[in-house]
Amino acid sequence: MNFASDFTAFWELIWKATWQACVLACLVFCVTSLLQRWIAPKWQTLLWAVPLSRLVLLTVPVSGLSLFQLLYFENNSVPQVVVSPATEISNTGLSTNAGSLLSNLPDRDHVKIEPDNRVSNIPDKTKPELETSVSIPIFALITGIWFLGCCVVLIRWIGTRWMLSRLIANSKPLQDATLLELIKTRHTQDRRWIEVRCFVTDAELGPSSCGFWRPTILLPRKLWEDFDQQSRRIIVTHELEHIRRHDVLLLFLSRIAITVHWFNPLVYLISGRLRREIELAVDAATVASFDEQTRHHYGELLIQLSQSSQRPIAALPMAGKRSALRTRIRQLTHPIRESRPRSALAICILLIFLVTGLSDAAQTEEQPEDNQKSPAVSNRQEQRPESKPAEQYFITGTVRDTQTGEPVSNAEIRLFVASEPDVNQRERKGITNDKGQYRIEVPLGNVQLWFPTLKPGYWLLPEECTQALVTTAENPVLEHNIKAQTGPIWNIHWKGKLNEQQLKFLTAHLKDQPIQYRVSLGEVEDDAKRAAWLKGEPVSFQVANASSVSNLDQSGRGKLTQVGTSGKYILTLVNMTAELIVESGFNNTRVISLKQIPDTEKTEMTDSSGKKAIVSKATVTLSDGVPLLTFQTEAAKPTGYQRLTGRVVDEEGNPLPDVRVGVIEGLKGGGSGETGQETLTTEDGTFSIKLPIYDNQVFNNQQFSVMLTKDGFAGSDSETVDAQKDFTPIDFKTLTLQPGHTLSIRVLDEQEQPLAGAILEPGNDYALRRQITRTDSAGRGLLKNLPSGVVQVSVRWGTKIKWTNLVISKNQSKNQEVTIQVNEFVPATTSKVEKSKPLAIGQIAPEWDIAEWSDGKTRKLSDFRGQVVVLDFWGLRCSGCVASIPAQKRLAQKYREQGVIFLGIHTADGEMSQIKKLKQSEQWKTPTGIDRGTSILDSETGKKYGVQGYPALIVINPDGNIAFRSDVNPPGDREAFMKTLAEASGVNWPPAENATQSEIIEMMNQLQYTLISREIERVLNTK
């Protein structure tokens, strides 16, 4: 590669060093990214020094082994411009290349750069004018600016060195005998011939090291006095490691490169990456001999030191940059294992980069210009496509005080984009300005307002916290104003520690940002639920509770806003929960007394009017009548580790590598959620995940399952398994992934207009939810990796919501596009659904009310008087209903010759196209009707019969009376009834604890077949 222009030889060297360093940096980045678990940080540091060295070495030897031999090409012609005959050059001004000249032409549409950058159709007299009026003044100006910048950077560097020397001169030598002995011991071990100096300074900085000829450690007195002896030893050991490795030389190399290339962003990127790798290498060497507890302490120390000043810049601070903190913490928890083969690999790669990267390509001799072919002259205007600006969509609005109407500034507005595949992009944030205004860019269509964080003193009603918002092509900027309520402010100080798993969770998606601690206060008026919550037991609520969320600063201090009117709250502080009970009228700015309630962790506060408030698990201190609630927690220690293992195969039993395996954790009788722990299956399809179990978890009630996803295969969750109290590994054995299927869905509104940006989310299990997607501008979305069978899909577009059940065929060609029409969602007026009383045995069966039959025929119950009728009340949303189809098919086949009529009645929310698709897929010939109504709750026939649950099979005798129904409990002892039925069916009851889902389904089908056969036989025999 050769930058052919009017630059002098010096600027050609600068340019060549820049682009070759850029190529080297890209290669180093690719190598270290691909082999990051194979190459230790110390070797990665040296690899990043190679492109930095290329920036410093403006001239390098020529070699046939040079990497740039592959990238070098000759171009001896000067960039020129083609102008059509109708265009004249005027007011060209100063230009150095074709790009800048283009911007000065009167009409760009008449300009064309020829492929070999030669001149066509320009009179010869214009060429000398361009050369003489352009090159010399521009080059002189650029060189002068560069030289001035070098001087500024150099003076700044010298100034910082002088400040550092003055700081050392004003500091006092370290007096700690133990640490001095440590320094002396390391001096002997490292065989250094120059002693290491150590000073304690009053300056505001973090622990640092500097100096090559006179290595020096600087320790801040303010922080030093707060540390225990173990922390001090760790800090000194860290700085001694910097000195042993001579890292100041790499810092010196970085400063030279920045001085020469101060204008180039590349040098800052490479220098920043080098300094990060230096700290990673030192961290790895420092903690190499540490145990797990000391490693954890080392990580906490880094977080604490990251909050201190990083000056002076001429030294190497221990904490480094905050942006690299997450990577350093991750390395502490997942260190890179070193070995001789890995070191040999790293040395080979380093030698290759040194030999091929720090040499230049051997150039061939230039060919005479006469031998070069001249291009054809083109007078045709270039046709430029019209550029269409990218469409953008925004949510904007104002946050105001409900009572005064005043704007609320510094409010953090969060929007949740559920369909975003990148987890870092799912949450979009905006901060309100002094006028309370915010503006957040979003994708087209549906997003969700997600628990905004207001400044202390403000909170939102529950309905204001999570609202569905929609942008459209017609309304790309949606205005959504927010009304803020006011409440008392509580001062909080959290002084807790986090365990390894909590740190990993908090730093998972920070993008090199500092850890953000959040606390929340939620109103829980129900005393029983509040007590259960504090014990860690599962709790559910029918309606959302009022709450407020606040951010703590890096020292753990912050403020919480009191919400609602009940005065009964749960405090959630990072890794702990506490209770706050506030009497109505209590003034938390005029507290006059504190009282520790005996035999509890509670503190009672009393204000000047005698009103009281009680807080648990907090140390309360007063300052001018204002309480400070301090919560002290220790990091939970693992009581053991639960290992999850298994093997994933395809339908043919072949192992599946690279299957994404995630962990789902839950409590018996409670909810569940993803833990964030993931791995990939190996080449033989196996996986193993190790989960730390902490002493503050309700381990006896824990359950685990795994979710499996791989493109081309149907996402699947495993069965749920109870945690092992003795931490015996849980083996999920062999898990089979079925082929995945694709389904196109088109979403329309009530007027059959397409809805762009609607959310399509499969809801059967966690694995399928990862296939969530968004419709395009035509209202179409593509759901991938779906299993065959019935899949529940939710469709959301603002306040238009619909849950539907779609049948996925094993034959992909039959999975034609499905159109879903969504309407405004009407919430239920009551949280409790009253079931109709079931019709008793012997009562007359009422006539059904069917909207549509699958075969298109019409039929009435009275048409079958004199025959036995079996009604199967079912629904696509009922997995047990679909699973029982094989039993229904066997029954219909068995009693066909005896004239027994089998009919299905689907709930009122059914879609006939999907019912027919399922019937065809399962080869189920029983006619099915859709009950009249709008949902499962108001299915007319179901209410007439008093259906108690699904599936429900009702046998009607020839006289039209109900002879049997399966949805009510049998008379007598149910367990004895099931055992007798199981014996008659030839199956064991109850099912074995390790029985698979398919085994249980087969068992239930056999039980249902035996039960219904017996009842039909009884009715036939009494006919």
Disulfide bonds with the S-S distance in Angstrom:
Cys878-Cys881 2.39
